Amino acid sequence: MTFIGLFLKSIFIMVLMVAIFLIGIVSFIYLRVKRMTKQFRNGSTNANRTNRRQQQNSAAGSTKRRSAEYDDGVVVEEELYDERSPRQANRKIFAKDEGEYVDFEEEK
């Protein structure tokens, strides 16, 4: 009788441990999917916000906002200030008299 009671207790403990393990796996998968859907939703809304901000900022030419989301879910937004005029910001880097044209010749 003692052997049967001990056997039933061990089976009960094993079933309980398996149940806890399965619940842990299911909750991990659920939280992972939930975080991914949240990231997907925020990504699409942030893209729309970014497009609107870029259109507004292209008219002003002075302030841009940038946001980044890290793996732990922290969203960081920072503002970038450009004190140059839009004309100066969009100018070419090299002057016309700088550099030279070189013919490309393929070596064999």
C-alpha positions as a LaTeX table, in Angstrom:
\begin{tabular}{lrrr}
\hline
Residue & $x$ (\AA) & $y$ (\AA) & $z$ (\AA) \\
\hline
Met1 & 0.00 & 0.00 & 0.00 \\
Thr2 & 2.79 & 2.41 & 0.83 \\
Phe3 & 4.43 & 1.71 & $-2.49$ \\
Ile4 & 1.22 & 2.53 & $-4.42$ \\
Gly5 & 0.72 & 5.77 & $-2.46$ \\
Leu6 & 4.30 & 6.83 & $-3.15$ \\
Phe7 & 3.88 & 5.93 & $-6.83$ \\
Leu8 & 0.67 & 8.00 & $-7.11$ \\
Lys9 & 2.34 & 10.98 & $-5.38$ \\
Ser10 & 5.27 & 10.87 & $-7.79$ \\
Ile11 & 2.92 & 10.67 & $-10.81$ \\
Phe12 & 0.89 & 13.61 & $-9.45$ \\
Ile13 & 4.07 & 15.70 & $-8.96$ \\
Met14 & 5.28 & 14.86 & $-12.47$ \\
Val15 & 1.90 & 15.80 & $-14.00$ \\
Leu16 & 1.94 & 19.04 & $-12.02$ \\
Met17 & 5.47 & 19.88 & $-13.22$ \\
Val18 & 4.53 & 19.15 & $-16.85$ \\
Ala19 & 1.43 & 21.34 & $-16.51$ \\
Ile20 & 3.49 & 24.22 & $-15.11$ \\
Phe21 & 6.04 & 23.80 & $-17.90$ \\
Leu22 & 3.32 & 23.86 & $-20.59$ \\
Ile23 & 1.68 & 26.91 & $-19.03$ \\
Gly24 & 5.07 & 28.64 & $-19.05$ \\
Ile25 & 5.63 & 27.86 & $-22.72$ \\
Val26 & 2.15 & 29.03 & $-23.70$ \\
Ser27 & 2.52 & 32.28 & $-21.73$ \\
Phe28 & 5.97 & 32.91 & $-23.27$ \\
Ile29 & 4.58 & 32.46 & $-26.79$ \\
Tyr30 & 1.56 & 34.66 & $-25.99$ \\
Leu31 & 3.72 & 37.48 & $-24.62$ \\
Arg32 & 6.10 & 37.24 & $-27.57$ \\
Val33 & 3.26 & 37.48 & $-30.10$ \\
Lys34 & 1.69 & 40.33 & $-28.15$ \\
Arg35 & 4.98 & 42.27 & $-28.17$ \\
Met36 & 5.45 & 41.65 & $-31.89$ \\
Thr37 & 1.95 & 42.90 & $-32.73$ \\
Lys38 & 2.52 & 45.98 & $-30.58$ \\
Gln39 & 5.80 & 46.63 & $-32.37$ \\
Phe40 & 4.12 & 46.15 & $-35.75$ \\
Arg41 & 1.31 & 48.57 & $-34.87$ \\
Asn42 & 3.73 & 51.17 & $-33.50$ \\
Gly43 & 5.97 & 50.76 & $-36.51$ \\
Ser44 & 3.20 & 51.48 & $-38.97$ \\
Thr45 & 1.89 & 54.44 & $-36.93$ \\
Asn46 & 5.41 & 55.78 & $-36.43$ \\
Ala47 & 5.98 & 55.57 & $-40.18$ \\
Asn48 & 2.86 & 57.68 & $-40.78$ \\
Arg49 & 3.94 & 60.18 & $-38.14$ \\
Thr50 & 7.44 & 60.33 & $-39.60$ \\
Asn51 & 6.08 & 61.04 & $-43.09$ \\
Arg52 & 3.90 & 63.85 & $-41.77$ \\
Arg53 & 6.80 & 65.29 & $-39.76$ \\
Gln54 & 9.13 & 65.15 & $-42.75$ \\
Gln55 & 6.60 & 67.04 & $-44.86$ \\
Gln56 & 6.21 & 69.67 & $-42.15$ \\
Asn57 & 9.95 & 69.88 & $-41.55$ \\
Ser58 & 10.81 & 70.18 & $-45.22$ \\
Ala59 & 8.81 & 73.39 & $-45.26$ \\
Ala60 & 10.50 & 74.68 & $-42.10$ \\
Gly61 & 13.89 & 73.08 & $-42.72$ \\
Ser62 & 15.12 & 73.38 & $-39.15$ \\
Thr63 & 13.87 & 70.55 & $-36.91$ \\
Lys64 & 13.59 & 66.83 & $-37.47$ \\
Arg65 & 12.39 & 64.14 & $-35.09$ \\
Arg66 & 13.70 & 60.62 & $-34.96$ \\
Ser67 & 12.39 & 57.74 & $-32.87$ \\
Ala68 & 13.88 & 54.34 & $-32.14$ \\
Glu69 & 12.46 & 51.32 & $-30.34$ \\
Tyr70 & 14.82 & 48.94 & $-28.63$ \\
Asp71 & 14.40 & 45.23 & $-27.82$ \\
Asp72 & 13.19 & 45.94 & $-24.29$ \\
Gly73 & 10.30 & 48.03 & $-25.66$ \\
Val74 & 11.73 & 51.45 & $-24.75$ \\
Val75 & 10.91 & 54.10 & $-27.34$ \\
Val76 & 13.35 & 56.98 & $-27.54$ \\
Glu77 & 12.52 & 60.13 & $-29.48$ \\
Glu78 & 15.09 & 62.77 & $-30.18$ \\
Glu79 & 14.99 & 66.04 & $-32.04$ \\
Leu80 & 17.68 & 66.96 & $-34.51$ \\
Tyr81 & 18.28 & 70.66 & $-35.08$ \\
Asp82 & 19.76 & 71.93 & $-38.31$ \\
Glu83 & 20.59 & 75.62 & $-38.11$ \\
Arg84 & 21.45 & 75.92 & $-41.78$ \\
Ser85 & 19.04 & 77.41 & $-44.26$ \\
Pro86 & 17.28 & 74.92 & $-46.57$ \\
Arg87 & 19.20 & 76.38 & $-49.51$ \\
Gln88 & 22.54 & 75.84 & $-47.78$ \\
Ala89 & 21.55 & 72.36 & $-46.55$ \\
Asn90 & 20.64 & 71.19 & $-50.06$ \\
Arg91 & 23.71 & 72.56 & $-51.84$ \\
Lys92 & 26.30 & 70.35 & $-53.46$ \\
Ile93 & 29.38 & 69.41 & $-51.46$ \\
Phe94 & 31.93 & 69.84 & $-54.22$ \\
Ala95 & 32.34 & 72.91 & $-56.39$ \\
Lys96 & 32.27 & 72.59 & $-60.17$ \\
Asp97 & 35.98 & 73.30 & $-60.49$ \\
Glu98 & 36.98 & 70.58 & $-58.00$ \\
Gly99 & 37.88 & 67.09 & $-59.15$ \\
Glu100 & 38.52 & 65.79 & $-62.62$ \\
Tyr101 & 36.89 & 63.42 & $-65.05$ \\
Val102 & 38.70 & 60.11 & $-65.54$ \\
Asp103 & 37.94 & 57.67 & $-68.34$ \\
Phe104 & 37.29 & 54.19 & $-67.06$ \\
Glu105 & 39.43 & 51.49 & $-68.58$ \\
Glu106 & 38.91 & 47.87 & $-67.67$ \\
Glu107 & 42.09 & 45.97 & $-66.88$ \\
Lys108 & 42.43 & 42.48 & $-68.32$ \\
\hline
\end{tabular}
